[in-house]
Amino acid sequence: MPEPTAVALLRTPEGSAAVARATALLTEGADVLAGVARLRAEVGTELAGPAWELARLRARARPVFGADADVLFLTADTLEQAGRPELAARRAARLLADGTDSAADLGCAAGTDTVALARAGARVLAVDRDPVARELTAANAAALGVDGDVWVVAGDVVELVAAARGGEVAGCGAAVLDPARRAGGRRQLDPDRWSPPWSTVATLLDRVPRAVVKVAPGLDHERVPAGVEAEWVSVRGSIVEALLWGTGVAAVWRRATVVRDGAVHELTADADPGPADAGPVRGWLHEPDPAVIRSGLVSPVAAGLDATLVDPTIAYLTSDAAAGSPWVTSYRVDEVLPFHLKRLRALLRARGVGRVVVKKRGSAIEPETLARQLRGPGTGTATVVVTRVAGAPTALVCDVAG
């Protein structure tokens, strides 16, 4: 993590010129040793390293942040923590939908949530104990033209939340909190070890109705307070965030949000729908999106597809028809057999399949290892799903193509 003075230095005209030169060298394909050496010769040793690193981080950020990435100030840690800007805008719009015009970004990191809240029309108090985070947030608010609505201050989030009264925190009517869930480079699975800890999360949700907290996707559902909406969001089949919405924003019990091809699909439930029924494997296998699985909303999807689970403990669905649904990925089932490596390899070779994609659920096999073991001389392709069916280890051979 750089010192605040390094961030300030990169904001000067000389710093901007150094970053522009580093960006040009990266674009030309210079490697780090040659690039930094050239920069040292051209802009001096004080600027060369920070400029190269920022140019590299902006290049990494560009696929997600678009044109904004070209002016953002980032560190490796804050880039990893920063959410997608379109999702930050979605959160901000929902949080401020009732006309609330002030919001606190509690633990502002690089200020990406601060910017989203300001762009949505709020006056934003950005709070962090880390001077680098404050410098980054101030720099990004200025770079993106919202600094007139942003105040960056030093503060302890635990103390501010403990002092929250009257539905407000730090004098703001809404709040965003993104606890740090890593320490020493390791993921902290216990919410009580987050920074700030779970007790602060629970207090914020209790005292500030218009609050949203980012949490780990694997959060135990038992942790979700009564009246709080839990939402899981996936993009292209991977969960990118899990959110707890305070009682002033919550509209449902659970929500699964799937973003595919630029479209946003939302599945909701007002109460626990319970498990789906289980039944034999039929002509199609459906893999629910991870957001559907984590939100506990597999059974409404099953009902909509006239589908059943292949096993009461496994989140694979099966039905007689393909599904044009955003909630699942579908595979045509060609063969069902007890899982046995030699039998499976023989069947694939008899079908002319030489290359397979292996998927698994409820099995200890390593997909990459099994895919290598099943590789053969044939030119056909298939998807092999290893799972349990009615409690028994089973292989489903799907989408065989010659």
N, C-alpha and C positions, 0 to 999 in steps of 0.2 A: 504494500500500500504506500503510495507516495506521500510526501509531506504536503500540507496545504500550500506551502510556498511554491512547490513544483506545479500544482494546478494553476495557481495565480500566474506563474511565469508563462505557462502555455497560453494563457488568455491575452498576453501582451501582443502587440504587432509582430515582434520578433518571434514569439512562440507560435503564432499563427502561421508565419512564413516557414518556420521549421517543420511544422506538422504538414503543411502543403508540400514541402520538398520531400518529406518522408513518404507521403502518400504517392507521389510521383515515382519514387524509387521502388516502392512495393508494386505499383502498377507495371513497372518495367521488368519486374521479376527478380529484383535484387534479393539475395539472401541476407539474413540478419547480420552476419559478420561484415560483409561488404557494404551493406546499407548503412549500418551504424558508423563504420569507418568513414564513408563518404560524408555523412552528416557531421561528424566531428570536425572534419576538415573544413566544412562549409559554414556551420552555424555554431561550432564550439562544443566542448564536452558537456557543459551544464545543460544544454537543450537537447543534445543528440539522443540520448537514451529515452527520456520522457516523450519526445516527439515521435520517435520510432514506435514506442509502445502504444501511444494513443492512435497513431495511424493504423497500426495493426488491429487494435480493438474496434475502431470504426469500420474497418473492412469486414470484421466478423459480425458486426451489428447490422450492416447494411441490408442483408436479406430479410431481417425482421423489422427494422426501423425505417427502411426506405431512405428518403432524402434527409430526414432528421439525423440519421447517423453521421452525416458529413460535418455536423457542427456539435455533436454531443461530446461531453467530457465524461470519460469512463475509466474504471479500473477493471481488472479481470473479475474481481469479486462482485462488483456492482453490476457488471454486464450479465453475469450468471444469475444474479438475483432479479434483475429487471424483467418484468413481464412484457408480453406483446402489447404494443401501443393500442391496437384496436380493441384488445380486451380491457386495457386500462381505461380507454374512453367509454366502453360499455359499462364498466363498474361505476365510473364517475357519473354518467348520465342517470343510472338507476339510483345512486345514492342521493343525488340532488333533484330527483324528479318531483318532489313536493314543493320546490321553490326555495329550499335551504340554500343560502348564499355564502356560507362560511364553512370551511372544512380544515381539519388538522391532519397532516400526513405525519403519523407517529413513527419515527424511524425512517427518515426520508431517503437514505442511501444516496443514489445518484439523482433523485428527484423526478423519476419518470411518472410516478403517481401524482406528485405535486403538479407537474405540467398538465396531466390529463384533467385534474380537478380545475385548474385555472382555465383551461380551454373550454371546460363545460360551464364556466360562468361563476365559479366560486372565488372568494378571497381565501387564500390558503396560508395557513401557518405550518411551515415545514420545520420539524423538530428532530434533532439528533444530538447525541453526546459527542459523536466523532467529528472533529473539525474538518477532516477530509470530506466526509459526507456532506457537511454544510457547504463547503467550498464548491463541491461538484454540483449540488442542487442550485446554488446561486448562479453558477456558471451556465447550467443548462436552462434555467428559467430565463436568463438574459439572452442566451443564444437562440431560444425559440420564441422570444418576444412576449413572454408573459410575466416578466419580473415586476411589472407595475402592480400585479395582484398577488405577489408572493412575498412573504416575510420569513426569512430563515433565522432560526434561533437555536441556541444551545439549551438543552433541557433533558431531564430524565423522564422517560416515558412511564416508568413504574410510578413515579411520584405524581405526574400529571394525571394519570388515570385514577390513582387513589384519591385525588382531590376533585374528581369530576362530580358535578352537581347539576341538578335541574335539566338533565338531558344534554348537557354540554360538557366538553372537555377543552381546557385551555381557552375558554370563551367561544368555542366553535360549535355549531349545531350538528356537524357530521364529522366522522373520523374514518381514516384508513389505517390499519395496523398490519404490518408484515413482519412477524417475529423472525429473528435469525434462527435458522434450524440447523446450522452447522457450527462446529467448534473444533479448532485444531485440524481443519480439513476433513472432519468426520461428521456424517449426518447424525443428528440427535433425534432418536426415535421417540424418546420420552418427552411429551409436551411440557412437563414440569422442568425440563432442562433447556427449553427454548429461552431466547433473550428478546423481549421480556418473557417471563414464564407463563404457564397456563393460568395461574391465578390472576394475572393482569388481563389476559384475554377475557376471562369470565367476568371480571369486574367491568371492563369496557362494555361488553355486550349487555350487562345488567343495567348500567347507568346511562349509556348513550344509545338510545333506540336507533338512530340513523348512523350505524357503524357497520363496517365490513372488515373482516379479518381474514387474511390469507393463512391457510393452515396446510399441513402435510396431507397429501391425498389419502394416505393410509390411516388417517385419524380414526380412532375407535368411535363408532356412532354413539356409544354410551356417553361420550364426552359432550355431545352437542346439547346445550341448555334448552329447556322447554321454551317454545315460542320462537326459537331461532331457526332460520332456514339454512340448510346445508346444500351447497351446490358443487358439483364436479364438472369441470370444463375440459373437453378434449379437442385437440386439433390434429387432423389427419391420423386419428387412431391412437394418439398418445395423450394422457392426461397432462395438462400444462398448469392447472391450478385448481385448488379446492378453496371454497369460500364459505364463511359463516356470516349470514346477514342478520343484523340486529332486528329486534321486534318491530321497530318502526319502518322497516323496509321489507321484512319477510312477508311473502305472499302465500307460500305453500310449505309443506313439511320437507320435501326433498325435491331437488331439481338436477337433471342431467342435461348438460348443454354440449352439443356436438357441432363443431365447425368443419364443414366440408365444402370444398370448391367455392369458398367465399360466402356460403349461406350458413346461417345460424339456426339450428334446430333445438327446441327445448321440450323436454319431457318432464312432467311434474306429477306429484302425488300429494294429496292433503293428509294422508295417513299411511302407515305401513301397509302395503298391498299384500304382504305375505308371499310365500314361495310359489313358484309355478309348479304344475303337476309334472311328473316324469313319465316317460313312455319309451317304446322301442324306437330304434333309429329308423327313420324313413328316408325318402329320396333326397332330402336337402338338409344340410347342416348349416346352422347360423351361429356366428360368433358375435355376441353382443359387444358393442363399443365399451371400452373400459369405464367411461363415465357412467354408463348405464349400470354396469356391475357394481361399481363403488357406491353409487347412490341407492342401491337396493331396489332398482326398478326393472328387474328382469321380467317379473311376472306380467306387468302391463304390456311389455313388448311381446311376450309369448302369446298373450290373449289376442293381440292385434294380428298376429301371424298365424293363428290357429296352430301353435307350436307347443311342444313339450320339451322338458329337459331330458338329456340322454341319461342323466344320473341325478339323484336328488342333491348331490353335493358338488356338481360340476356345472359351470355356467356356459354350456353349449346347448343350443336349442335345435330341434329337428322338426321338420314338417314335410308335407307332400308337395309343396310348391316353392319356387324361387321367391325371394322377397326384394321388392324395390323399396327398401326402407333405409333411412339414414342411421337407424339404430343398430344395424347388424351388417356383417359381411357374410355373404352366402357362398356355399360350396356344394356342387352336385356330388352326391355320394355314389361311387361306383362299386365299392367293395367294402364289406364289413367282416373282420376276422379277429379272432383272439390274437393279442400281441405276441408274436414269436418271430424273432429276427430272420431265421432261415426261411420260414414260410412266407414272410412278407417280401423278402428279397426275391424268392422264386416267383411269386405272383407278379411282381413288378417287371421282372425280366420276361415272363410269359406275355405280358401286355405290351412289351416293347418300350417300357419306361426306363430311361437312363438317368434322368435328373429329377430330383424331388425337392420340394420345400416342406420342411417338417414343422408342424405346430404341435403344441402339447398343452394339456391342462390336467392336473391331478396325476402326473407321472413324474418320476425322477430322472427320466432320460434327458440327455443333452441334445437338443435339436441339431446342432451343427455336427456333432459326432455321428448321430444316426443318419443324417443326410449323406455323409461321406461313406458310411457303411452300405447304404442302399444304392449308391451310384453304380450305374451299369453301362453296357455298351449301346443300349437303345437310344433312339432319338426322341422318344416321347417324354412328356413331362407330367407331373402329378403333384398334388398336395397330399401329404400323409399327416393325419391328425391322430396323435396318440393320447388316449384319455381313458376314463373308466365309463363303462356302460353297464348299468345295473350292478355296479360294484366290481365288475371284472375288467382287468386291463385289456384294452381293445384298440385296434388300429382301423381307422377309416381311410380308405384310399379315395381321394376326391379329384374331380376335374381332370381326369385322364385325357391327355391330348396327344395324338400321334404326329 
